[in-house]
Amino acid sequence: MPGDTVVCMADLEQRPSRLSLWVAVLTAFVAVVFLAIAITTPPRSGPYCQSGCVGYPYTDVAAFIPRDYLWMYPAVVLTLLTVVLVECIHHQVSPSRALLSRIAVGFTTMGAAVLVVDYASQLTFLQSALLLGETEGLSPWSQYNPHGVFIALENVGYALLNLAFLFIGAAMVRTPWKLWRAAGWVFACGAALTLASLVLYSAVYRVRLDYRFEVAAIGLTWLVLIAAPVLLSIAFVRTRPVDDRHAASLEMSRS
């Protein structure tokens, strides 16, 4: 019995693609849902608002609840899935590239922590306070404030996630599998574009940055989290027959 347990655990360690496959599929699916809801949520303030814009102190917005907050629910799920996805990738890269992927795991964890706290505060604190009319001191925290705390934390969170994408992409582009290399290039190029947009927008708009970088970062990050997981899902599906043959031979050896 102890020997069988050790063999089964070893088998699970040698077959990480099943979990990785499901995580990649779910990440791509949730990113599509996230993108669809966010695109249909109109900007209510700031530089991209066209009509009916909300002004300072950004607290007369109870009529937009919960509609304007719906996109944050899949955003939280997607952020957590991203942490798992990067960890799954790290588990499967070669030891010579493991340092790069481990750095990516660290940046992903930091970025995800910032974003989850940011979104959770809006969903559990801001919505209730606005609906109950407890609006004193809420202006800096409102998602409608284009230079408030919410946007600042999103900027930090997405910058950290894209630093992670840069490192995980660098870890993947030297792998021997074409789909892995393609996914690595998606991560690396998406990260480079996002970080370049941060520098460009900051240089051009300075104190008037508002949510311009946030919009660009979210859009690019979502696209990366659709394209790269789709490529990885195909790669994981193609490797499953090898895993199944390994499992069958292992079962025969036990019997």
N, C-alpha and C positions, 0 to 999 in steps of 0.2 A: 504493500500500500504506500509507504513513504516513497519508494522508488517510482511508482506510477504518478504520484503527486509531483515529484521533481520533473518527470518527463513532460507532464501536461503543462506545467509552468514554463518549461523551456520551449514547448511548442507554441504557447501563447506569445512568448517574447519574440519568437522567430516569425510570427505572423501578425505584424502590426497593421497590415494594409486594410483589414476589415474595419477597424475603428477609424482609420484614416479616411477610408472611402466614405463612410457615413458622415464624418465631420466635414469633408470637402463638399459633399452633396448638399448638406444642410446649410453650410456657409454660403454657397452660391444661391440657393433658394431664398434664404432670408435676406441676402443682399438685394435680390431682385424685388422682393416685397418692400423692403426698406426704401429702395429707390423710387418705386411706384408711388408710395404714400407721400414721400417727401416732395416729389416733383409736383404733386397735386395740392400741396400745402402752400398757399400764396404768402409772399413776404408782407408783413403788416407794417413794417417800419424800415428805416435805413435807406441806402442808396438804390436798392432794387425794387422798392415799393412803388407801385404805379398809381393806386387810388385808395381812398379810405384809410390812409396811413395813421398809425397810432403815434402820438407824440409824447414827450416827457410829461409826467414821470412813468409812463408805460404801465400804468396800473388799471386803466379802464378797459380791460380785455376779457372780462368774465364771459362775455358772449361767445368768445372763440374757444372756450373749454367745453369738451375735451378735444375738439377737432384739431386744433393746432399742436396738440401734444401726442397725437396718435403715433407719429413717426418715431418717437423716442422709445416705444416698447420694442419694436424690432431692432432699434439701434442698440439697446442693451444686450439683447440676445446675440446680435451679430458681433458685438465687441467681445463677449465671452467665448463665442465660437472661434474667433480669431486667435485667442490665446491658445485654445486647444489645437487648432490647426497648425500653428507655428511649432508647438511642442511635438506634434506628430511628425512634422517635417524634420525637426531636429533629431528625433529618434531614429530616422532612416538615412540621414546623410552619412557619408564616409567619415571615419575618425579624423582624417586630415582636414576636413572642413567643419568639424564639430565646434571649434572655437567660434567661428563666425555665426553659426546657427545658435549657439548658446548666448551670444551677445544679443541676437535677435529676440530670443525668448525673454531676456531681461528688459529690453526696450518695450516689447509687446506688453509685458506685465505692468510696467509703469504707465504706459499710455492707456491701457484698458482700465486701470484703477482710477485714473483721472476722469475718463469719460463716463464710467459707471457712476461714480459719485456725482458728476455733473448732471447726468440725465436723471438719476434717482432723486436728486434734490428738487428738480423741476416737477417730477411726477408725484412725489410724496409730500412736498412742502409747498411749492409755489402754487400748484393747482388749488389745494385746499385753502390756502391763505387768500387767494384772489376771489374764490367763490364765497368765502365767509366775510369778505370786505376788510380783512386785516392787512391793509396795504402799506402801512407805515414802514418805511425803510426797505421796501421791496424793489425799488427802482434799480439798484445796481445788480440785483440777482435775476431780473426778468430776462427771458430769452428775446424779448422785443427790444431791449436796449442794445444797440449795435456796437457799443464799446463798454459793455458791462462784464460782470464776472463770468456769466455763462459762456459768452463768446470767447473770452480769454482762456477759460479752461478747455474749451473745444480746440482752440488753436494749439495749445500745449499738447493735448491728448493726441490729436491727429499728426502733429509733427513727430511725436515719439513713435507712433505706429509706423509712420513712413520711414523713420530711421531703422526700425525693425525690418521693414520690407527691404530696405537697401542691403542689410546684412544677410537676411535669409535668401535674397536673390543672388548675392555673391556666393553663398554657400552652394546654391543649386546649379549655377550656370556651368560648372565644371563636371557635373555628373555625366555618366555614360549614356543616360536615357534621354531621347530627344524631347519627349513631352515634359520631363522634369526640367530640362534646360529651357524650354519655351516658357514654362511657368516661372522659372527663375528670372528670365528676362522681363516678364510682365511685372513681377514684384519690383525689380531693380529700376526699370524705366518709369513705372508709376511713381515710385518713391522719389526719383530724381526730378520728375516734373513737379511733384507736389512741393518738395523742398525749394526748388527753383522759384516756384510761384510765391512762396513765403518771402524770399529775398526780394523778388521783383515788386510785389505789392507793398511790402514794407518800405522800400526805397521810393516808390512813386507816391504813395498816399500818406505815409508816416502816421501822424496822430489821427488822420482820417481813414485809417485802415478799415474800421468798422468790421463788418462780417465778410468782406470780400475774399480774404484768404480762407475763411471757414467754409464758404460755399465751394470754392475751388478744391480745397482739401477733401471735403466730404465727397464731392462728385468723383474725383480721381480715385479715392480710396474705395468707394463702392464698386467702381468699374474693375479695379484690380481684384477685389474680393468676389467678383463674378467670374472674370476670365481665368485667373490662376487656379481657383478650385475646380473649374470645369476641366481644365487640362489635367490637373492632378487626379480627378475622378476617373478619367479615361485611363490614365496611367495605372491607377490602383486596380481597376477592373482587369486590365491586361495582365497584371501580375498574379491575380488570384488563382488561375489554373496551376501555376507553379507551386503556390502555397498548398493547394488542395492535393496535388500529387505528393508533396512532402508529407502532408498529414496522413495520407493513405499509406505510404511506406512506413511511417512511424507506427501506425496502428498495426500493420502486418508484423513489424518487428516485435511489438509487445505481445502479440498473440503467438 
